[in-house]
Amino acid sequence: MGRWRTARRWSEDDAREAIEAWRESETSLAEFAVAHGLELVRLQRWRRRLDAGRKRRVPRVMKVRVVAPEAPAEEFDTSMDIVLRNGVLVRVRPGFDSESIAALVAALSAC
């Protein structure tokens, strides 16, 4: 049982624990406050404060140019390798759609 449930003042650790408990509860912040006898304003203030400290990563969009192989199609492996700037290699097999590839590349680029 967390100290945040009874503490008059919260430390940052208390607030992190309370906000994590709220996120795991899958209820609204207001419902969580009522269920635990907490002030909604306190939860809102700490959530904003803790979220502001997080680094938000925005996926970068990269242009990709597809070049037809010089070898005849029957001699060419139709998989595609994508090497990201961070050194991650993504091997794309036939059948992937472009939106899935774009989402995967964006997620891996952010790592």
C-alpha positions in Angstrom: 0.0 0.0 0.0 1.6 3.2 -1.1 2.3 6.2 1.1 0.5 8.4 -1.4 -2.8 7.0 -0.2 -2.4 8.7 3.2 0.3 11.3 2.9 -0.7 14.9 3.4 2.1 16.1 1.0 3.5 14.0 -1.8 7.1 13.6 -2.7 7.8 13.1 -6.4 8.0 9.3 -5.8 4.6 9.3 -4.1 3.1 11.2 -7.1 4.7 8.8 -9.6 3.3 5.8 -7.7 -0.1 7.4 -7.5 -0.2 8.3 -11.2 1.0 4.8 -12.1 -1.7 3.3 -10.0 -4.3 5.5 -11.8 -3.0 4.5 -15.2 -3.2 0.8 -14.3 -6.7 1.3 -13.0 -8.1 2.1 -16.5 -10.5 4.5 -15.0 -10.8 8.3 -15.5 -8.7 10.5 -13.2 -11.9 11.8 -11.6 -13.1 8.2 -10.8 -9.7 7.3 -9.4 -9.7 10.4 -7.2 -13.1 9.6 -5.8 -12.3 5.9 -5.3 -9.2 6.7 -3.3 -10.4 9.8 -1.5 -7.9 12.1 -3.3 -8.2 15.6 -4.6 -8.7 15.6 -8.3 -6.7 18.9 -8.6 -3.7 17.3 -6.9 -3.7 14.3 -9.4 -4.1 16.7 -12.4 -1.3 18.9 -11.2 1.1 16.0 -10.6 0.2 14.3 -13.9 1.0 17.4 -15.9 4.2 17.9 -13.9 5.4 14.4 -14.4 4.4 14.3 -18.1 6.2 17.5 -18.7 9.4 15.9 -17.5 9.1 13.1 -20.0 10.9 13.4 -23.3 8.5 13.2 -26.1 9.8 11.6 -29.2 8.3 12.5 -32.5 8.9 10.0 -35.3 10.9 11.5 -38.1 9.7 11.1 -41.7 12.4 9.9 -44.0 12.1 9.8 -47.8 12.7 6.4 -49.4 13.5 5.8 -53.0 12.9 2.4 -54.4 15.3 1.4 -57.2 14.5 -1.5 -59.5 17.1 -4.2 -59.5 19.4 -4.6 -62.5 19.2 -8.3 -62.3 16.2 -10.2 -63.8 13.4 -10.7 -61.4 13.9 -14.5 -61.1 17.5 -13.9 -60.0 16.6 -11.2 -57.5 15.6 -11.9 -53.9 12.4 -9.8 -53.4 13.1 -9.0 -49.7 14.4 -5.5 -49.0 17.0 -4.4 -46.4 16.6 -1.0 -44.7 19.6 0.2 -42.7 18.6 3.0 -40.3 21.0 5.8 -39.1 21.2 4.2 -35.7 22.6 1.0 -37.3 19.4 -1.1 -37.0 18.8 -3.4 -40.0 15.2 -4.0 -41.0 14.7 -6.8 -43.5 11.3 -6.5 -45.2 9.9 -9.6 -46.8 7.3 -9.5 -49.6 3.8 -8.9 -48.5 4.4 -6.1 -46.1 2.3 -3.0 -46.8 4.0 0.4 -46.9 2.2 1.8 -43.9 3.4 -1.1 -41.7 7.0 -0.5 -42.9 6.7 3.2 -42.3 5.4 2.7 -38.8 8.1 0.1 -38.0 10.9 2.3 -39.3 9.6 5.3 -37.4 9.4 3.3 -34.1 12.9 1.9 -34.6 14.4 5.3 -35.6 13.2 6.7 -32.3 15.2 4.1 -30.2 
